[in-house]
Amino acid sequence: MSDSAPLTGEPLALDLVNTRPATGDLLTTPDGLRAWWALEAERLSEDVPEEAGGADLAAVLAVREHTARALDHVRRGERPPDEDIEGLNRAQRAAPAISELVWDGSAVAVARRREGSPGVRLAAGLAQAAAELLADPAVGAIRKCEADDCVMLFLPTHPRRRWCSAARCGNRMRVARHYQRHKGGQPEAG
């Protein structure tokens, strides 16, 4: 796995925050947003649109910034900034989820949908995921990857997990430790 590939599989709000790896922002263009959206498509209620615009990207980036700052505080047991809580609430209000009754061919079912442009609907869903994560007691267990050059966050499923990904940072750190242990006694090639 490349350091520039998005880290996915964490809670959705963490996957969004993790679109800013140490190697650079993955969401700098509408095409970058669409690529990440496609990777997360199975977890999102919104279909990936044919095109995403600058306003769509701006809405998602605002949610990402509010989520990152709020998480930084909440995972340390501190009150998140009011402007970040309000920003996440505002994103949800921009495209509120509506429960509609639909006929599925044999029975009445409830379908959730949102109004607005695709990016505004996506931002609202991501803000909802952030709200759920921020309110989850597990938020205090979120960790930053222990690799020196990594900024990724993860929610460990095992108490001994130290890296965002064994393939991304775990192997690299193990190789570096092995090199450091063995380099001391080896003569340098000239």
The 8 nearest C-alpha neighbors of each residue, nearest first, counted from 0:
[[1, 167, 166, 2, 4, 3, 164, 6],
 [0, 2, 3, 4, 167, 5, 166, 6],
 [3, 1, 4, 167, 0, 22, 20, 5],
 [2, 4, 1, 22, 5, 20, 23, 25],
 [5, 3, 1, 2, 6, 0, 25, 20],
 [6, 4, 18, 7, 3, 17, 35, 25],
 [5, 7, 14, 4, 17, 8, 18, 9],
 [8, 6, 14, 9, 5, 39, 38, 11],
 [7, 9, 10, 6, 14, 11, 39, 13],
 [8, 10, 7, 14, 13, 11, 153, 154],
 [11, 9, 13, 12, 14, 8, 132, 154],
 [10, 12, 14, 13, 9, 15, 128, 125],
 [11, 13, 129, 15, 14, 10, 128, 16],
 [14, 12, 16, 15, 10, 11, 17, 9],
 [13, 15, 11, 17, 12, 7, 16, 9],
 [14, 16, 12, 13, 17, 18, 63, 11],
 [17, 15, 13, 18, 14, 63, 67, 12],
 [16, 18, 14, 19, 15, 151, 13, 20],
 [17, 19, 25, 16, 15, 20, 5, 24],
 [20, 18, 24, 17, 23, 25, 16, 21],
 [21, 19, 22, 23, 18, 150, 17, 151],
 [20, 22, 23, 149, 150, 19, 148, 24],
 [23, 21, 20, 3, 2, 24, 19, 149],
 [24, 22, 21, 20, 19, 25, 3, 18],
 [23, 25, 19, 26, 27, 18, 20, 22],
 [24, 26, 18, 27, 31, 19, 23, 5],
 [27, 25, 31, 32, 24, 28, 18, 29],
 [26, 28, 25, 24, 31, 29, 32, 56],
 [29, 27, 31, 30, 26, 32, 56, 53],
 [28, 30, 32, 51, 31, 52, 56, 53],
 [31, 29, 33, 28, 32, 34, 51, 50],
 [32, 30, 26, 28, 34, 29, 33, 25],
 [31, 33, 29, 26, 35, 30, 34, 36],
 [32, 34, 36, 30, 31, 35, 37, 29],
 [35, 33, 31, 37, 36, 32, 30, 38],
 [36, 34, 38, 32, 37, 33, 31, 39],
 [35, 37, 33, 39, 34, 38, 40, 32],
 [36, 38, 40, 34, 35, 39, 33, 47],
 [39, 37, 35, 36, 40, 34, 41, 7],
 [38, 40, 36, 37, 42, 41, 35, 43],
 [41, 39, 37, 43, 42, 38, 36, 46],
 [40, 42, 39, 43, 44, 38, 37, 46],
 [43, 41, 40, 39, 44, 11, 45, 38],
 [44, 42, 40, 45, 41, 39, 46, 124],
 [43, 45, 46, 42, 40, 124, 41, 112],
 [46, 44, 43, 121, 47, 120, 117, 40],
 [47, 45, 48, 44, 40, 43, 117, 37],
 [46, 48, 37, 36, 45, 33, 49, 40],
 [49, 47, 50, 46, 51, 117, 33, 45],
 [48, 50, 47, 51, 33, 46, 30, 117],
 [51, 49, 48, 52, 33, 29, 30, 47],
 [50, 52, 29, 55, 48, 33, 49, 53],
 [53, 51, 55, 54, 29, 56, 50, 118],
 [52, 54, 56, 55, 57, 29, 51, 28],
 [53, 55, 57, 56, 52, 58, 118, 51],
 [56, 54, 118, 52, 58, 53, 57, 119],
 [55, 57, 53, 59, 54, 58, 29, 60],
 [56, 58, 54, 60, 55, 59, 53, 61],
 [59, 57, 55, 61, 56, 60, 122, 119],
 [60, 58, 122, 62, 56, 61, 57, 63],
 [61, 59, 63, 57, 62, 58, 56, 64],
 [62, 60, 64, 58, 63, 59, 57, 65],
 [61, 63, 59, 65, 60, 64, 66, 126],
 [64, 62, 60, 66, 61, 65, 16, 67],
 [65, 63, 67, 61, 66, 62, 60, 68],
 [66, 64, 83, 62, 68, 63, 67, 69],
 [65, 67, 63, 69, 64, 68, 70, 62],
 [68, 66, 64, 70, 69, 65, 16, 63],
 [67, 69, 71, 65, 70, 66, 64, 72],
 [68, 70, 79, 66, 72, 71, 67, 65],
 [71, 69, 73, 67, 72, 68, 74, 66],
 [70, 72, 68, 69, 74, 73, 67, 75],
 [71, 73, 77, 79, 70, 69, 75, 74],
 [72, 74, 76, 70, 77, 75, 71, 79],
 [73, 75, 139, 76, 138, 72, 70, 71],
 [76, 74, 73, 72, 77, 139, 71, 70],
 [75, 77, 73, 74, 72, 78, 139, 79],
 [78, 76, 72, 73, 75, 79, 74, 71],
 [77, 79, 72, 73, 80, 76, 69, 81],
 [80, 78, 69, 72, 73, 77, 81, 83],
 [81, 79, 82, 83, 78, 69, 84, 68],
 [80, 82, 84, 83, 85, 79, 86, 78],
 [83, 81, 85, 80, 84, 86, 65, 79],
 [84, 82, 65, 86, 85, 81, 80, 69],
 [85, 83, 81, 87, 86, 82, 88, 80],
 [84, 86, 88, 82, 83, 87, 89, 81],
 [87, 85, 83, 89, 84, 88, 82, 90],
 [86, 88, 90, 126, 84, 89, 85, 62],
 [87, 89, 85, 91, 90, 86, 92, 84],
 [90, 88, 86, 92, 91, 87, 85, 93],
 [91, 89, 123, 87, 93, 88, 92, 86],
 [90, 92, 123, 88, 89, 93, 95, 94],
 [91, 93, 89, 95, 94, 90, 88, 123],
 [94, 92, 90, 91, 89, 95, 123, 119],
 [95, 93, 92, 113, 114, 120, 91, 123],
 [96, 94, 92, 91, 113, 93, 97, 114],
 [95, 97, 113, 112, 111, 94, 98, 114],
 [98, 96, 112, 111, 113, 99, 95, 110],
 [99, 97, 111, 110, 109, 112, 96, 100],
 [100, 98, 110, 109, 97, 111, 101, 112],
 [99, 101, 109, 108, 110, 107, 98, 102],
 [102, 100, 108, 107, 109, 103, 99, 110],
 [101, 103, 107, 104, 106, 108, 105, 100],
 [104, 102, 105, 106, 101, 107, 108, 109],
 [105, 103, 102, 106, 107, 101, 108, 100],
 [104, 106, 103, 102, 107, 108, 101, 100],
 [107, 105, 103, 102, 104, 108, 101, 109],
 [106, 108, 102, 101, 103, 100, 109, 105],
 [109, 107, 101, 100, 102, 106, 103, 110],
 [108, 110, 100, 99, 98, 101, 111, 107],
 [111, 109, 99, 98, 100, 112, 108, 101],
 [112, 110, 98, 97, 96, 99, 109, 113],
 [113, 111, 97, 96, 110, 98, 114, 99],
 [112, 114, 96, 94, 95, 120, 97, 115],
 [115, 113, 94, 120, 112, 116, 95, 96],
 [116, 114, 120, 94, 119, 117, 113, 93],
 [115, 117, 119, 118, 120, 114, 55, 121],
 [118, 116, 120, 119, 121, 115, 48, 55],
 [119, 117, 55, 121, 120, 116, 122, 58],
 [118, 120, 122, 116, 121, 117, 58, 55],
 [119, 121, 123, 117, 118, 122, 94, 113],
 [122, 120, 118, 124, 123, 119, 117, 125],
 [123, 121, 59, 119, 125, 124, 120, 58],
 [124, 122, 91, 90, 126, 120, 121, 125],
 [123, 125, 127, 121, 126, 122, 128, 120],
 [124, 126, 128, 122, 127, 123, 121, 129],
 [127, 125, 129, 123, 87, 128, 124, 122],
 [126, 128, 130, 124, 125, 129, 123, 131],
 [129, 127, 125, 131, 126, 130, 12, 132],
 [130, 128, 126, 12, 132, 127, 131, 133],
 [131, 129, 127, 133, 128, 132, 126, 134],
 [130, 132, 128, 134, 129, 133, 135, 127],
 [131, 133, 135, 129, 134, 130, 128, 138],
 [132, 134, 130, 131, 135, 129, 138, 70],
 [135, 133, 131, 132, 130, 136, 138, 129],
 [136, 134, 132, 137, 133, 138, 131, 130],
 [135, 137, 138, 134, 139, 133, 132, 140],
 [136, 138, 135, 139, 140, 141, 132, 154],
 [139, 137, 140, 136, 74, 141, 135, 133],
 [140, 138, 74, 137, 141, 75, 136, 76],
 [139, 141, 138, 137, 142, 154, 74, 155],
 [142, 140, 154, 138, 139, 153, 74, 152],
 [143, 141, 153, 152, 140, 154, 144, 155],
 [142, 144, 152, 151, 145, 150, 153, 141],
 [143, 145, 162, 163, 146, 151, 152, 161],
 [146, 144, 162, 161, 147, 143, 149, 163],
 [147, 145, 149, 144, 148, 168, 172, 162],
 [148, 146, 149, 145, 144, 150, 172, 168],
 [147, 149, 146, 21, 150, 145, 144, 168],
 [150, 148, 146, 151, 147, 21, 144, 20],
 [149, 151, 21, 20, 144, 143, 152, 148],
 [152, 150, 17, 144, 149, 143, 163, 20],
 [153, 151, 143, 142, 144, 13, 163, 150],
 [154, 152, 142, 141, 163, 155, 9, 143],
 [153, 155, 141, 142, 140, 156, 9, 152],
 [156, 154, 157, 160, 153, 158, 141, 140],
 [155, 157, 154, 158, 160, 159, 153, 140],
 [156, 158, 155, 159, 160, 154, 161, 140],
 [159, 157, 160, 155, 156, 161, 140, 154],
 [160, 158, 157, 161, 155, 156, 162, 142],
 [159, 161, 157, 158, 155, 162, 156, 163],
 [162, 160, 145, 144, 159, 163, 169, 142],
 [163, 161, 144, 164, 145, 169, 168, 160],
 [162, 164, 144, 153, 151, 152, 168, 165],
 [163, 165, 167, 162, 166, 168, 169, 6],
 [164, 166, 169, 167, 168, 170, 162, 163],
 [165, 167, 164, 170, 169, 168, 0, 171],
 [168, 166, 164, 0, 165, 169, 2, 170],
 [169, 167, 171, 170, 164, 165, 172, 162],
 [168, 170, 165, 172, 171, 162, 166, 167],
 [169, 171, 173, 172, 168, 166, 165, 174],
 [170, 172, 168, 174, 169, 173, 175, 167],
 [171, 173, 175, 169, 174, 170, 168, 176],
 [174, 172, 170, 176, 175, 171, 177, 169],
 [175, 173, 177, 171, 172, 176, 178, 170],
 [174, 176, 172, 178, 173, 177, 179, 171],
 [177, 175, 179, 173, 178, 174, 180, 172],
 [178, 176, 174, 180, 175, 179, 173, 181],
 [177, 179, 175, 181, 176, 180, 182, 174],
 [178, 180, 176, 182, 177, 181, 175, 183],
 [181, 179, 177, 178, 182, 176, 183, 184],
 [182, 180, 178, 179, 183, 177, 184, 185],
 [181, 183, 185, 179, 184, 178, 180, 186],
 [182, 184, 181, 185, 180, 179, 186, 178],
 [185, 183, 182, 181, 186, 180, 187, 179],
 [186, 184, 182, 183, 187, 181, 188, 180],
 [187, 185, 188, 184, 182, 183, 189, 181],
 [186, 188, 189, 185, 182, 184, 183, 181],
 [189, 187, 186, 185, 182, 184, 183, 181],
 [188, 187, 186, 185, 182, 184, 183, 181]]
